[in-house]
């Protein structure tokens, strides 16, 4: 029996209720988190020893989340998670504001910042576990522009006292209420999703960590005291929006190679401006702001997108992402107490020159498109039809394992999937060459791998991929894989 699978058409320009609520909720979360960080950095920190309490607290919370994720599972499965997180934020705001002058000299204030960090991270995880119905492209748009909007708004909020903590807690509470109003049944269980196994190769992980830490160090060295740079922040957010649109939205870049290159370029530019005479303070602050914002928003957007298809628990992915963003604060805080003179060296011309060389070397050696493709995209959770385990090992760089003999159920699944691929290709009007590319795309292969397999240029493979996306009405590779899974599930 032949079953017809009409191709998906491009999504209409109308914004759905779920997308609008999600954008508003993420904006509120981003604003609240930024207010916590601003208060802990500009008003409650100790500038004499360069200690900012909220960042180390968030780093510790992220590390704990990363470690306990396998045992906790999904936070959205626990009904107590939302009220506990909201109540914990208000308790944390009270404890932290009660001893705002000496946050690290009082146990209650330290507990308050830890509560704010844990509960803020929990709200972010709950949001993403609750709302997964938008397409991959819509998810990128929501995360990127809602986060940038929240950061920009926070710098225009006239809170220079402990009221900033309560305002941040209230904004997160409203965001949590919006998450709960999302219609049931719009989560990941309502549609088929192709899962992937992430490949954490040490070489690439080290490269990403070095670039991220370099960006945070350059931002840390120019942290302003007070809040007079709201206009500069708005311009930085606008520039970051343009860069992120080109890297993550304008074209499908599942390995985020262009984003990593832009971040490395912004970090190098920030360090160069600090040592190149004459120095313009506003230009240095702008470059540092762009570098830091690109890292912050880019890492969050990439992490949340990875959660849609990775077999790794979302809590672990988000915990690891936020530890990457804030882990450097643990190092700088330790140096502030143990060796205060080391902090002054972070902004010295010699240190800036060294960091330029380090980041450039990392960009040329540790980071490349193939390595990033494995880190951000991973490999199929199961061996895909038409590809042997040796083919999978060839791309991942590991030795092939002997294939076990497939049982009857797996053979039926492979047959139904191949049937779904044929119907989708026929109904979309794909050419013979496009069908070959489509088959490799559906197996999770990257553009360089497809080009090498079909003996064509990488640019030619990307052109075929763009035409396939247009004919199928999808925008990203993950949407294409989900379309295949939907078709296969419909046939069964």
C-alpha positions as CSV (number, residue, x, y, z in Angstrom):
1,X,0.0,0.0,0.0
2,X,1.5,3.3,-1.1
3,X,1.2,6.1,1.4
4,X,1.7,9.7,0.3
5,X,3.7,12.1,2.4
6,X,3.3,15.6,1.2
7,X,6.3,17.8,1.9
8,X,6.1,20.4,4.7
9,X,5.6,23.9,3.5
10,X,7.5,26.8,4.8
11,X,6.1,28.1,8.1
12,X,3.9,31.1,7.7
13,X,5.0,34.4,9.0
14,X,2.2,34.4,11.7
15,X,3.7,33.9,15.2
16,X,2.0,31.2,17.2
17,X,0.8,31.7,20.8
18,X,3.4,29.3,22.0
19,X,6.2,31.1,20.3
20,X,5.0,34.5,21.6
21,X,4.7,33.3,25.1
22,X,8.1,31.6,24.9
23,X,9.8,34.8,23.6
24,X,8.3,36.8,26.4
25,X,9.2,34.2,29.0
26,X,12.8,34.0,27.8
27,X,13.1,37.8,27.7
28,X,11.9,38.0,31.3
29,X,14.3,35.2,32.4
30,X,17.3,36.9,30.6
31,X,16.4,40.2,32.2
32,X,16.1,38.7,35.7
33,X,19.4,36.8,35.3
34,X,21.2,39.9,34.1
35,X,19.8,41.9,37.0
36,X,21.2,39.4,39.4
37,X,24.6,39.6,37.7
38,X,24.6,43.4,37.5
39,X,23.7,43.8,41.2
40,X,26.3,41.2,42.2
41,X,28.9,42.8,40.0
42,X,28.3,46.6,40.2
43,X,26.7,47.2,43.6
44,X,27.3,44.2,45.9
45,X,30.8,43.3,44.8
46,X,34.0,44.2,46.5
47,X,36.0,46.3,44.0
48,X,39.0,46.3,46.4
49,X,39.7,42.6,45.8
50,X,37.7,42.2,42.5
51,X,35.1,39.8,43.9
52,X,31.7,39.6,42.3
53,X,29.5,37.1,44.3
54,X,26.8,36.0,41.8
55,X,29.1,34.6,39.0
56,X,30.9,32.1,41.3
57,X,27.6,31.1,42.8
58,X,26.2,30.4,39.3
59,X,29.3,28.5,38.4
60,X,28.9,26.3,41.4
61,X,25.2,25.7,40.7
62,X,26.0,24.8,37.1
63,X,28.7,22.4,38.1
64,X,26.3,20.7,40.6
65,X,23.6,20.5,37.9
66,X,26.1,18.9,35.5
67,X,27.1,16.2,38.0
68,X,23.6,15.3,39.4
69,X,21.7,15.5,36.0
70,X,21.7,11.7,35.4
71,X,20.0,11.1,38.8
72,X,17.6,14.0,38.8
73,X,16.2,13.4,35.2
74,X,13.8,16.0,33.9
75,X,12.9,18.8,36.3
76,X,9.5,19.3,34.5
77,X,8.4,15.8,35.7
78,X,8.5,17.1,39.3
79,X,5.5,19.3,40.2
80,X,7.3,20.9,43.1
81,X,10.1,22.3,40.9
82,X,8.4,25.5,39.8
83,X,7.1,26.7,43.3
84,X,10.3,25.7,45.0
85,X,12.4,27.6,42.3
86,X,10.2,30.7,42.6
87,X,10.1,30.7,46.4
88,X,13.9,30.0,46.5
89,X,14.6,33.1,44.4
90,X,12.7,35.4,46.7
91,X,14.4,33.9,49.8
92,X,17.8,34.3,48.1
93,X,17.0,37.9,47.2
94,X,16.2,38.6,50.9
95,X,19.3,36.8,52.2
96,X,21.7,38.5,49.7
97,X,20.3,42.0,50.1
98,X,20.3,41.8,53.9
99,X,24.2,41.9,53.8
100,X,24.8,43.6,50.5
101,X,27.9,45.4,51.8
102,X,29.9,42.3,52.8
103,X,28.5,39.4,50.7
104,X,31.4,37.0,51.2
105,X,31.8,37.7,54.9
106,X,28.4,36.5,55.9
107,X,27.1,32.9,55.5
108,X,23.5,34.1,55.0
109,X,24.4,36.4,52.0
110,X,26.5,33.6,50.4
111,X,23.5,31.2,50.8
112,X,21.3,33.9,49.2
113,X,23.4,34.1,46.1
114,X,23.6,30.3,45.9
115,X,19.8,30.2,46.1
116,X,19.5,32.8,43.3
117,X,21.9,30.9,41.1
118,X,20.3,27.4,41.7
119,X,16.7,28.7,41.2
120,X,17.5,30.8,38.1
121,X,19.2,27.8,36.5
122,X,16.2,25.6,37.4
123,X,13.8,28.1,35.8
124,X,15.9,28.0,32.5
125,X,15.9,24.2,32.5
126,X,12.2,24.0,33.2
127,X,11.5,26.4,30.3
128,X,13.3,24.4,27.8
129,X,12.0,21.0,29.0
130,X,8.4,22.4,28.8
131,X,8.5,24.2,25.5
132,X,9.9,22.2,22.6
133,X,7.1,22.6,19.9
134,X,8.6,25.4,17.8
135,X,10.7,24.5,14.9
136,X,14.5,24.5,15.1
137,X,14.7,27.8,13.3
138,X,12.0,29.4,15.6
139,X,13.9,28.1,18.6
140,X,17.1,29.8,17.5
141,X,15.2,33.1,16.9
142,X,13.5,33.0,20.3
143,X,16.7,32.2,22.2
144,X,19.0,34.6,20.4
145,X,16.8,37.7,20.2
146,X,14.9,37.2,23.5
147,X,18.2,36.8,25.4
148,X,19.7,39.9,23.7
149,X,16.5,41.8,24.5
150,X,16.6,40.8,28.1
151,X,20.3,41.9,28.4
152,X,19.6,45.3,26.9
153,X,16.5,45.9,29.0
154,X,18.4,45.1,32.2
155,X,20.8,47.9,31.6
156,X,18.0,50.5,31.3
157,X,16.2,49.3,34.5
158,X,16.8,52.1,37.2
159,X,17.6,49.7,40.1
160,X,20.7,50.5,41.9
161,X,19.7,49.0,45.2
162,X,18.7,45.6,46.5
163,X,15.4,46.1,44.6
164,X,17.2,44.7,41.6
165,X,17.3,41.3,43.2
166,X,13.5,41.3,44.0
167,X,12.8,42.6,40.5
168,X,14.8,39.8,39.0
169,X,13.0,37.2,41.1
170,X,9.6,38.7,40.2
171,X,10.5,38.6,36.5
172,X,11.5,34.9,36.7
173,X,8.3,34.2,38.6
174,X,6.2,35.7,35.8
175,X,8.2,33.7,33.3
176,X,7.6,30.5,35.2
177,X,3.9,31.2,35.2
178,X,4.0,31.7,31.4
179,X,5.7,28.3,31.1
180,X,2.9,26.7,33.0
181,X,0.3,28.2,30.7
182,X,1.7,26.6,27.6
183,X,-0.8,24.0,26.2
184,X,-0.3,20.4,27.2
185,X,0.8,18.0,24.5
186,X,3.1,20.5,22.7
187,X,6.3,19.0,24.1
188,X,8.7,16.5,22.5
189,X,6.4,13.5,23.1
190,X,3.9,14.9,20.5
191,X,6.3,14.5,17.6
192,X,9.0,12.2,16.4
193,X,12.5,13.5,17.1
194,X,15.8,12.1,15.7
195,X,18.2,11.7,18.6
196,X,22.0,12.1,18.5
197,X,24.9,11.1,20.6
198,X,27.3,14.0,21.3
199,X,31.0,13.3,20.8
200,X,33.1,15.1,23.4
201,X,36.5,15.0,21.8
202,X,39.1,16.4,24.2
203,X,40.9,18.5,21.5
204,X,37.8,20.4,20.6
205,X,36.5,20.8,24.1
206,X,39.8,22.3,25.2
207,X,39.7,24.7,22.2
208,X,36.2,25.9,23.1
209,X,37.1,26.3,26.7
210,X,40.2,28.4,25.9
211,X,38.3,30.7,23.6
212,X,35.4,31.1,26.0
213,X,37.7,31.8,29.0
214,X,39.7,34.3,27.0
215,X,36.6,36.2,26.1
216,X,35.5,36.3,29.7
217,X,38.9,37.4,30.9
218,X,38.9,40.3,28.5
219,X,35.4,41.3,29.7
220,X,36.4,40.8,33.3
221,X,39.4,43.1,32.9
222,X,37.2,46.0,31.8
223,X,34.2,45.5,34.1
224,X,32.8,49.0,34.7
225,X,31.9,50.3,38.1
226,X,28.4,51.6,38.1
227,X,26.0,51.5,35.2
228,X,26.7,54.4,32.8
229,X,27.1,52.3,29.7
230,X,23.5,51.4,28.8
231,X,23.8,52.9,25.3
232,X,27.0,51.0,24.7
233,X,25.3,47.8,25.8
234,X,22.3,48.4,23.4
235,X,24.7,48.9,20.5
236,X,26.7,45.8,21.5
237,X,23.4,43.7,21.6
238,X,22.5,45.1,18.2
239,X,25.8,44.1,16.7
240,X,25.7,40.7,18.3
241,X,22.2,40.2,16.9
242,X,23.5,40.8,13.4
243,X,26.4,38.4,13.9
244,X,24.3,35.7,15.4
245,X,21.7,36.1,12.6
246,X,24.4,35.6,10.0
247,X,26.0,32.6,11.9
248,X,22.9,30.8,13.3
249,X,19.8,31.9,11.5
250,X,20.6,33.1,7.9
251,X,21.9,29.7,6.9
252,X,22.0,26.2,8.6
253,X,25.3,25.8,10.4
254,X,24.8,22.8,12.6
255,X,28.4,22.8,13.7
256,X,28.3,26.5,14.6
257,X,31.8,26.9,13.0
258,X,31.1,30.4,11.8
259,X,29.9,31.4,15.3
260,X,33.1,30.1,16.9
261,X,35.2,32.0,14.3
262,X,33.3,35.2,15.0
263,X,33.8,34.8,18.8
264,X,37.5,34.2,18.4
265,X,37.8,37.2,16.1
266,X,35.9,39.4,18.6
267,X,38.1,38.2,21.4
268,X,41.3,38.9,19.4
269,X,40.0,42.4,18.4
270,X,39.3,43.2,22.1
271,X,42.8,42.3,23.2
272,X,44.4,44.1,20.3
273,X,42.5,47.3,21.0
274,X,43.8,47.3,24.6
275,X,47.4,47.4,23.5
276,X,47.2,49.4,20.3
277,X,47.8,53.2,20.8
278,X,46.0,55.4,21.1
279,X,43.2,53.6,23.0
280,X,39.6,54.8,22.9
281,X,37.8,53.7,26.0
282,X,34.5,53.4,24.3
283,X,35.9,51.3,21.5
284,X,37.6,48.9,24.0
285,X,34.4,48.6,26.0
286,X,32.4,48.0,22.8
287,X,34.7,45.3,21.6
288,X,34.8,43.6,25.0
289,X,31.0,43.8,25.2
290,X,30.5,42.3,21.8
291,X,33.0,39.4,22.6
292,X,31.3,38.7,26.0
293,X,27.8,38.9,24.7
294,X,28.5,36.7,21.7
295,X,30.0,34.1,24.0
296,X,27.1,34.3,26.4
297,X,24.2,34.3,23.9
298,X,25.9,32.0,21.4
299,X,26.7,29.3,24.0
300,X,23.2,29.4,25.4
301,X,21.5,29.2,22.0
302,X,23.7,26.4,20.9
303,X,23.2,24.5,24.1
304,X,19.4,24.8,24.0
305,X,19.3,23.7,20.4
306,X,21.5,20.7,21.2
307,X,19.0,19.7,23.9
308,X,16.3,19.1,21.2
309,X,18.2,16.2,19.6
310,X,20.9,15.0,22.0
311,X,20.5,11.8,24.1
312,X,22.3,13.7,27.0
313,X,19.8,15.0,29.6
314,X,19.0,18.7,29.1
315,X,20.0,19.5,32.7
316,X,23.5,18.2,32.0
317,X,23.9,20.1,28.8
318,X,22.6,23.4,30.2
319,X,24.7,22.9,33.4
320,X,27.8,22.4,31.3
321,X,27.0,25.4,29.2
322,X,26.6,27.7,32.1
323,X,29.7,26.4,33.8
324,X,31.6,27.2,30.5
325,X,30.2,30.7,30.8
326,X,30.9,31.3,34.4
327,X,33.6,28.9,35.5
328,X,36.3,31.5,35.0
329,X,34.8,33.5,37.9
330,X,35.9,30.7,40.2
331,X,39.5,31.1,39.0
332,X,39.5,34.9,39.3
333,X,37.8,34.8,42.7
334,X,40.5,32.4,44.0
335,X,43.3,34.6,42.7
336,X,41.6,37.7,44.2
337,X,42.0,36.2,47.7
338,X,45.2,34.3,47.2
339,X,47.2,36.6,44.9
340,X,45.5,40.0,44.3
341,X,48.4,41.2,42.2
342,X,47.6,38.5,39.6
343,X,44.3,40.3,38.9
344,X,46.1,43.5,37.8
345,X,48.1,41.4,35.4
346,X,45.0,40.4,33.5
347,X,44.8,43.9,31.9
348,X,48.5,44.3,31.3
349,X,49.7,44.8,27.7
350,X,51.9,41.7,28.0
351,X,49.0,39.5,29.0
352,X,46.9,40.9,26.2
353,X,49.6,40.1,23.6
354,X,49.9,36.5,25.0
355,X,46.2,36.0,24.8
356,X,46.0,37.1,21.2
357,X,48.6,34.5,20.3
358,X,46.9,31.8,22.3
359,X,43.4,32.5,20.8
360,X,44.8,32.6,17.2
361,X,46.7,29.4,17.8
362,X,43.7,27.7,19.3
363,X,41.6,28.8,16.3
364,X,44.0,27.4,13.8
365,X,44.9,24.2,15.5
366,X,42.2,23.0,18.0
367,X,39.1,24.2,16.2
368,X,38.0,23.2,12.7
369,X,34.7,22.5,11.0
370,X,34.9,18.7,11.3
371,X,35.8,18.8,15.0
372,X,33.0,21.3,15.8
373,X,30.6,19.2,13.7
374,X,31.2,16.2,16.0
375,X,31.1,18.3,19.2
376,X,27.9,20.2,18.4
377,X,26.1,17.7,16.2
378,X,27.3,14.3,17.3
379,X,26.6,11.0,15.6
380,X,23.3,9.0,15.2
381,X,22.1,7.3,18.3
382,X,21.7,4.1,16.3
383,X,23.4,3.0,13.1
384,X,21.4,4.5,10.2
385,X,20.1,2.4,7.3
386,X,22.4,2.1,4.3
387,X,25.5,3.0,6.4
388,X,27.7,0.5,8.1
389,X,29.4,1.0,11.4
390,X,32.6,1.5,9.6
391,X,31.2,4.5,7.8
392,X,30.1,5.9,11.1
393,X,33.5,5.4,12.6
394,X,35.1,7.0,9.6
395,X,33.4,10.4,10.4
396,X,33.7,10.2,14.2
397,X,37.4,9.2,14.1
398,X,36.9,6.0,16.2
399,X,37.5,2.4,15.3
400,X,34.6,0.5,13.9
401,X,32.9,-2.1,16.1
402,X,31.6,-5.4,14.8
403,X,27.9,-5.1,13.9
404,X,25.5,-7.3,15.7
405,X,22.9,-9.2,13.6
406,X,19.8,-7.1,13.4
407,X,16.6,-8.6,14.7
408,X,13.3,-8.6,12.9
409,X,12.1,-5.4,14.6
410,X,15.1,-3.4,13.5
411,X,14.8,-4.7,10.0
412,X,11.2,-3.6,9.8
413,X,12.2,-0.2,11.2
414,X,15.0,0.3,8.6
415,X,12.6,-0.8,5.8
416,X,9.9,1.7,6.9
417,X,12.4,4.5,7.2
418,X,13.8,3.8,3.7
419,X,10.2,3.8,2.4
420,X,9.5,7.1,4.1
421,X,12.6,8.6,2.5
422,X,11.5,7.5,-1.0
423,X,8.0,8.9,-0.6
424,X,9.4,12.2,0.8
425,X,11.9,12.5,-2.1
426,X,9.2,11.7,-4.7
427,X,6.6,14.1,-3.4
428,X,9.1,16.9,-3.1
429,X,10.3,16.4,-6.6
430,X,14.0,15.8,-5.8
431,X,16.4,15.0,-8.6
432,X,18.5,11.8,-8.6
433,X,21.5,13.7,-7.2
434,X,19.4,15.4,-4.6
435,X,18.0,12.1,-3.5
436,X,21.6,10.9,-2.9
437,X,22.3,13.9,-0.8
438,X,19.0,13.6,1.0
439,X,19.8,10.0,1.9
440,X,23.1,11.1,3.4
441,X,21.5,14.1,5.2
442,X,18.8,11.8,6.7
443,X,21.7,9.7,8.1
444,X,23.1,12.8,9.9
445,X,26.0,13.4,7.6
446,X,27.6,16.8,7.3
447,X,28.2,18.8,4.1
448,X,32.0,18.0,4.0
449,X,31.3,14.3,4.4
450,X,28.6,14.4,1.7
451,X,31.0,16.2,-0.7
452,X,33.7,13.6,-0.1
453,X,31.3,10.7,-0.5
454,X,29.8,12.0,-3.8
455,X,33.1,13.3,-5.1
456,X,31.9,16.9,-5.4
457,X,33.0,20.3,-4.0
458,X,31.7,21.3,-0.6
459,X,30.1,24.3,-2.1
460,X,28.2,22.1,-4.5
461,X,27.0,19.8,-1.7
462,X,25.8,22.9,0.2
463,X,23.9,24.1,-2.8
464,X,22.2,20.7,-3.1
465,X,21.3,20.9,0.6
466,X,19.8,24.4,0.3
467,X,17.6,23.2,-2.6
468,X,16.5,20.1,-0.6
469,X,15.6,22.3,2.4
470,X,13.5,24.6,0.1
471,X,11.6,21.7,-1.6
472,X,10.9,20.0,1.8
473,X,9.9,23.2,3.5
474,X,12.5,22.9,6.3
475,X,15.2,25.3,7.5
476,X,17.7,23.2,9.4
477,X,19.1,19.7,9.4
478,X,17.3,18.8,12.6
479,X,14.0,19.8,11.1
480,X,14.7,17.5,8.2
481,X,15.5,14.6,10.5
482,X,12.3,15.2,12.4
483,X,10.4,15.3,9.2
484,X,11.8,11.9,8.3
485,X,10.9,10.5,11.7
486,X,7.4,11.9,11.4
487,X,7.0,10.2,8.0
488,X,8.3,6.9,9.3
489,X,6.1,7.0,12.4
490,X,3.1,7.8,10.2
491,X,3.8,4.8,8.1
492,X,4.0,2.4,11.1
